[in-house]
Amino acid sequence: MELATDLLHFTSAFQLFLQTLALTHLSGHYSVCVVRSIHDDVRLEFPRAIVTVTLEAPANTTDTTFGDRLVRSINAGCEGFMVLEGALFPFLDHFRSAHEAAYFRAHNKRIIATVRLGLAARERLLQHDTMEVTPNMLLVEVNESEGMVGLYTTKLSPEEPRGIEAELMLLERLRLGEELLLGLPESIRKFPDKLTDMEGRRVRLSTLPYPPCSVANEVPLGEGNARSTVPANYSLQADGTEILMVLELCRRHNCTLEIELVANSEWGQVYPNGSADGLIGSLIDRRSDVAVAAIYRWYNWYQYMTMSAYTGRSGISALVPRPRLLPYWQTPFLSFPPSLWLMVAISFCVGTVAVFLTEHARHHIRPLSDSTSHNNRLIDSIFFMVSLYVEQSVPLPNSLLAGSMLLTFLLFGGFMIGNSYAGALACVMTIPRYEKSIDTRADFAASGMKWSGPTVAWMNSLLMAEQPELVTIRDRYEVHGGDTLARYSHTRRDMGYVHERLQYGSYALESFINLNATRLLQPLKEDVFWEQIVTACSKTWPLMGHYDDLILRVQQNGILRYWELGSVIRNMGLEIQRNLANARVQDSDHEPVKLRMAHFLGVFFILFVGLSLASVIFVAELVVYRANSNLTTKQKVEVESVD
């Protein structure tokens, strides 16, 4: 009887102790999950919402598995977990998979669990693969026979060659009694913190070479600032605006950065069968905690990861061929645009017809009053109009008032056209003319030009686009290999190439854009679209909250501008940046020039065409004339023979 009474008193005191722990360490969370067996009895008076998750399926629920119930509770906003005895290992077994399946993201996850730490349970706990992602854990070991509880936490330390080593660390051993009503001992008033000082534990990062955002070069072992995720005989010298952010996090929290360079340098995608590759594949396969390389807020990635606070703004645009100097033989035709040439041609034809009809009418009305009345052929009217347009003297008969008025207005019109052409020609011959430049997104869409890059990931941002321009541009995107694109950038003038402009004006370029290519290409004046750069993180990465806080501090202090410029100088050089930044700045080639022999190629071209046509026509006329002469001679001979 006395034993039962003591057990009842201990159970009551233990319930009160658990409630005190929950109020002390979990009251800052949105809601708390109590994970227990259906036979466990726990009553918590708690100021936050409580969600109960049982190992066995209740009769009134459709969730058939414990994992489904845990996912639903996480989606209800659970950030803190109170795990009762017997439920710890099922909870840990489903911890990662449940959080990866849930859409709710919590950064400050805390676990308070009651356990019985026998040798087998202790070994299983310390070898569990979730120890690295659940550092905020407080274990309560119950000893009813002595009326005491032991408070433990996990001590995590780096293990060579890779990984972590976990062991249990005793915080306090307490006898449950009335003295605990005054509050918890000083040693456990603060939740065990294993993130402020990680003691050299690893942060696994996956990336690809993409300066100035992410760069990782091999250096002799022991000389770099990072190491490979797999044992290797070299270290890595990491650089780039985004990797510098993670390095700063490791400097503050005393962690070691491990880097995985993904195969084929791809951002990757998730396939219908659930497999994935590239950066997103490294997160899904749990090979890394963080992925960086100018990753955007792609909705089709969101379900698989947590997105950090934005680390920068990126404007995605296209590099298009620079307009070339037009050939000099086109000089005489550049004075007027095509639309004006069309109007001049129409007015010339109308004027020719009018002169021809007027001359015919005048010939019939006054056939003897004009000595030039015999010049009423169509060819005469054509040459009359040509003379007006080139400002040459022409006969102006005044025997008919209507004809005089018509010719007067034609003379005035020819004078205006001739002078306008002469003025425009003077401008064209002294100021170099270039091909039409593609400046805006609308110009690029209207040009019919395709654009390309080494991966389809660029188009993730336009998958749901509805604007006609963006849909057109998206549909014209092509994927080619790096070697092919390197060749195209020097040889093809019917294709653009994707690039992005970072928050402070630097250009992030794919590897196929080299120094020579930047002399042939120019960026558009505006972005095709823009995105926010984020860091893709595992949903169970415990440093997520600290990382977001660091990003906001770096942004508000302007440090990112310094990092961006420094990374550009170290990894890309300023000449490439300068070539693209000044691609549209006027230089000496755009200023007025002295006339050279080349400017008259157009005149010589017209003269050559005229001489060629005249020669061909002359030969044709000569052939026709001789044929007619032979025919006439033959007819005369036949007539004479008949006579």
Residue pairs with C-beta under 8 A, 6 or more apart in sequence:
6 147
7 144
10 144
10 147
10 176
13 176
13 177
13 180
14 142
14 149
14 176
15 42
15 43
16 180
16 181
17 140
17 149
17 174
17 176
17 180
18 42
18 44
18 82
18 112
18 114
18 140
19 44
19 45
19 46
20 180
20 183
20 184
21 112
21 138
21 140
21 184
21 188
22 32
22 44
22 46
22 80
22 82
22 112
23 46
23 47
24 184
24 189
25 80
25 110
25 112
25 138
25 191
26 32
26 46
26 48
26 80
26 82
26 110
26 112
27 46
27 47
27 48
28 108
29 48
29 78
29 79
29 80
29 106
29 108
29 110
30 48
30 49
30 77
30 78
30 79
30 106
31 48
31 49
31 50
31 51
31 76
31 77
31 78
31 79
31 80
32 44
32 46
32 48
32 49
32 50
32 51
32 78
32 79
32 80
32 81
32 82
33 50
33 51
33 52
33 53
33 70
33 73
33 74
33 78
33 80
33 81
33 82
34 42
34 44
34 50
34 51
34 52
34 53
34 82
34 84
35 53
35 55
35 70
35 81
35 82
35 83
35 84
35 87
35 91
36 42
36 52
36 53
36 54
36 55
36 83
36 84
36 86
36 87
37 54
37 55
37 56
37 84
37 86
37 87
38 54
38 55
38 56
38 58
40 84
40 85
40 86
40 87
42 82
42 84
44 50
44 82
49 76
49 77
51 73
51 76
51 78
53 66
53 69
53 70
53 73
54 69
55 66
55 86
55 87
55 90
57 63
57 64
57 65
57 66
57 69
61 69
63 69
63 72
66 90
66 94
67 94
67 97
67 98
67 101
70 91
70 94
70 98
71 98
71 101
71 102
74 98
74 99
74 102
74 104
74 106
75 102
75 103
75 104
76 104
77 104
77 106
78 104
78 106
79 106
79 108
79 109
79 110
80 109
80 110
80 111
80 112
81 91
81 109
81 110
81 111
81 112
81 113
82 112
82 113
83 91
83 111
83 112
83 113
83 114
84 113
84 114
85 114
85 115
85 116
85 142
88 113
88 114
88 115
88 125
89 124
89 125
89 128
91 113
92 125
92 128
92 130
92 134
95 130
95 133
95 134
95 540
96 129
96 130
96 133
96 286
96 540
99 539
99 540
100 304
100 539
100 540
102 539
103 303
105 306
105 539
105 544
107 544
107 545
107 548
108 136
108 545
109 134
109 136
109 540
109 542
110 136
110 137
110 138
110 191
111 134
111 136
111 137
111 138
112 137
112 138
112 140
113 137
113 138
113 139
113 140
114 139
114 140
114 141
114 142
115 121
115 125
115 139
115 140
115 141
115 142
116 141
116 142
117 125
117 139
117 141
117 150
117 152
117 168
122 168
125 131
125 166
125 168
126 154
126 166
126 167
126 168
127 166
130 540
131 154
131 156
131 164
131 166
132 156
132 164
132 201
133 538
133 540
133 541
133 542
134 154
134 540
134 542
135 154
135 156
135 194
135 195
135 542
136 191
136 192
136 193
136 194
136 195
136 542
137 153
137 154
137 192
138 151
138 152
138 153
138 171
138 188
138 191
138 192
139 151
139 152
139 153
139 154
139 168
140 149
140 150
140 151
140 152
141 149
141 150
141 151
141 152
142 149
143 149
143 150
146 175
147 175
147 176
147 177
148 173
148 174
148 175
148 176
149 173
149 174
149 176
150 170
150 172
150 173
150 174
151 170
151 171
151 172
151 173
151 174
151 188
152 168
152 169
152 170
152 171
153 168
153 169
153 171
153 192
153 194
154 166
154 167
154 168
154 169
154 194
155 166
155 167
155 168
155 169
155 194
156 164
156 165
156 166
156 194
156 198
156 199
156 201
157 164
157 165
157 167
157 199
157 200
157 201
158 164
158 165
158 199
158 200
158 201
158 202
158 256
159 165
161 231
162 202
162 229
162 230
162 231
162 258
163 202
164 201
164 202
171 187
171 188
171 192
172 185
172 187
172 188
174 180
174 185
183 189
195 253
195 542
195 543
195 546
196 253
197 253
197 254
198 253
198 254
198 255
199 254
200 254
200 255
200 256
201 255
201 256
202 255
202 256
202 257
202 258
203 246
203 249
203 250
203 255
203 256
203 257
203 258
203 289
203 290
203 543
204 229
204 258
204 260
204 287
204 288
204 289
204 290
205 226
205 243
205 246
205 257
205 258
205 259
205 260
205 288
205 289
205 290
205 291
205 292
206 229
206 259
206 260
206 261
206 262
206 279
206 282
206 283
206 287
206 288
206 290
206 291
207 214
207 216
207 242
207 243
207 259
207 260
207 261
207 262
207 279
207 291
207 292
207 293
208 214
208 261
208 262
208 265
208 266
208 267
208 278
208 279
208 293
209 215
209 216
209 261
209 265
209 511
210 240
210 265
210 293
210 294
210 508
211 239
211 240
211 508
211 509
211 567
211 568
211 571
211 572
212 240
212 241
212 502
212 506
212 508
212 564
212 567
212 568
212 571
212 572
213 240
213 241
213 242
213 243
213 292
213 293
213 294
213 502
213 508
213 533
213 567
214 238
214 240
214 242
214 243
214 292
214 293
214 294
215 238
215 239
215 240
215 243
215 567
215 571
216 226
216 236
216 237
216 238
216 239
216 243
216 259
216 261
217 236
217 237
217 239
218 234
218 235
218 236
218 237
219 234
219 235
219 236
219 237
220 234
220 235
221 233
221 234
221 235
222 235
223 235
223 237
224 234
224 235
224 236
224 237
224 238
225 236
225 237
225 238
225 247
225 257
226 235
226 236
226 237
226 238
226 247
226 256
226 257
226 258
226 259
227 235
227 236
227 256
227 257
227 258
227 259
228 234
228 235
228 236
228 258
228 259
228 260
229 258
229 259
229 260
229 287
229 288
230 260
236 259
238 247
238 257
238 259
239 567
239 570
239 571
240 292
240 567
240 571
241 311
241 312
241 502
241 560
241 563
241 564
241 567
242 292
242 293
242 294
242 311
242 533
242 535
243 257
243 259
243 292
244 563
244 567
245 292
245 311
245 535
245 547
245 550
245 551
245 554
245 563
246 257
246 290
246 292
246 535
246 547
247 257
248 550
248 554
249 255
249 543
249 546
249 547
249 550
250 256
250 257
252 546
252 550
253 543
253 546
255 543
260 282
260 287
260 288
262 268
262 277
262 278
262 279
262 281
262 282
263 277
264 277
264 278
265 454
266 277
266 278
266 279
266 455
266 457
267 278
267 279
267 280
267 293
267 295
267 455
267 457
268 276
268 277
268 278
268 279
268 280
268 281
268 282
268 457
269 276
269 277
269 278
269 280
269 456
269 457
270 276
270 280
270 281
270 284
270 300
270 301
270 304
275 281
276 284
276 285
276 304
278 457
279 291
279 293
279 295
279 536
280 291
280 301
280 304
280 305
280 536
282 288
282 291
283 291
283 304
283 305
283 536
283 537
283 538
284 304
286 538
288 538
289 537
289 538
289 541
289 543
290 535
290 536
290 537
290 538
290 541
291 305
291 535
291 536
291 537
292 535
292 536
294 314
294 500
294 508
294 533
295 301
295 533
295 534
295 535
295 536
296 314
296 460
296 461
296 531
296 532
296 533
296 534
297 307
297 310
297 531
297 532
297 534
298 457
298 460
298 461
299 460
299 463
299 464
300 460
300 463
301 460
301 536
305 536
305 537
305 538
305 539
306 536
306 537
306 538
306 539
306 541
306 544
307 534
307 535
307 536
307 537
308 534
308 535
308 536
308 537
308 544
308 547
308 548
308 551
309 534
309 548
309 551
309 552
309 555
310 532
310 533
310 534
310 551
311 533
311 534
311 535
311 551
311 555
311 560
312 502
312 503
312 532
312 533
312 560
312 564
313 502
313 503
313 530
313 531
313 532
313 533
314 500
314 501
314 502
314 503
314 508
314 530
314 531
314 532
314 533
315 500
315 501
315 527
315 529
315 530
316 458
316 461
316 498
316 499
316 500
316 527
316 528
316 529
316 530
316 531
317 498
317 499
317 500
317 501
317 523
317 524
317 526
317 527
317 528
318 444
318 451
318 496
318 497
318 498
318 499
318 523
318 524
318 528
319 489
319 496
319 497
319 498
319 499
319 513
319 521
319 522
319 523
319 580
320 438
320 444
320 449
320 496
320 521
320 522
320 523
320 524
321 493
321 520
321 521
321 522
322 520
322 521
322 522
322 583
323 434
323 435
323 436
323 437
324 434
324 435
325 432
325 433
325 434
325 589
326 334
326 433
326 434
326 435
327 601
328 598
328 599
328 600
328 601
328 602
329 601
329 602
329 605
330 602
331 425
331 428
331 429
331 599
331 601
331 602
331 603
332 425
332 602
332 603
332 605
332 606
333 341
333 602
334 424
334 428
334 433
335 420
335 421
335 424
335 425
335 427
335 428
336 344
336 420
336 421
336 424
344 417
347 413
347 417
348 385
348 389
351 385
351 388
351 410
351 413
352 378
352 381
352 382
352 384
352 385
353 381
354 406
354 410
355 381
355 384
355 385
355 406
355 407
355 410
356 376
356 378
356 381
358 400
358 402
358 403
358 406
358 407
359 373
359 375
359 376
359 380
359 381
359 403
360 376
361 400
361 403
362 370
362 373
362 397
362 399
362 400
362 403
363 370
363 373
363 376
365 400
366 373
366 399
366 400
367 373
369 399
370 397
370 399
372 395
372 397
384 394
385 410
385 414
387 393
387 394
387 414
388 394
388 410
388 411
388 413
388 414
388 415
388 418
389 414
389 417
389 418
390 418
391 414
391 415
391 418
391 419
394 407
394 411
396 404
396 407
396 408
396 411
397 403
397 404
397 407
398 404
429 595
429 599
430 592
430 593
430 594
430 595
431 590
431 591
431 592
431 593
432 589
432 590
432 593
437 443
437 522
438 444
438 447
438 449
438 496
438 524
439 524
439 525
439 526
440 524
440 525
440 526
441 469
441 473
441 524
441 526
441 527
441 528
442 469
443 524
444 451
444 473
444 496
444 524
444 528
445 468
445 469
445 472
445 473
449 476
449 494
449 495
449 496
450 476
450 477
450 478
450 494
450 495
450 496
451 473
451 476
451 477
451 478
451 495
451 496
451 497
451 498
452 477
452 478
452 479
452 480
452 485
452 488
452 495
452 496
452 497
452 498
453 477
453 479
453 485
453 497
453 498
453 510
454 479
454 480
454 481
454 482
454 485
454 510
454 512
455 479
456 477
456 479
458 477
458 498
459 474
459 477
461 529
461 531
462 470
462 471
462 473
462 474
462 529
463 474
465 471
465 474
465 529
470 528
470 529
473 528
477 498
480 488
482 510
482 511
482 512
483 512
485 497
485 510
485 512
486 512
486 514
486 517
488 495
488 497
489 497
489 512
489 513
489 517
489 520
489 521
490 516
490 517
490 520
497 510
497 512
497 513
497 521
498 510
499 507
499 508
499 509
499 510
499 513
499 523
500 507
500 508
501 507
501 508
501 523
501 527
502 508
502 533
502 564
503 560
503 561
503 564
504 560
504 561
504 564
504 565
505 581
506 564
506 565
506 568
506 577
507 523
507 576
507 577
507 580
507 581
509 572
509 576
513 521
513 576
514 576
515 575
515 576
515 579
518 576
518 579
518 580
518 583
519 579
521 580
521 583
522 580
522 583
522 584
523 580
523 583
525 584
535 547
535 551
537 544
537 547
541 547
554 560
568 574
568 577
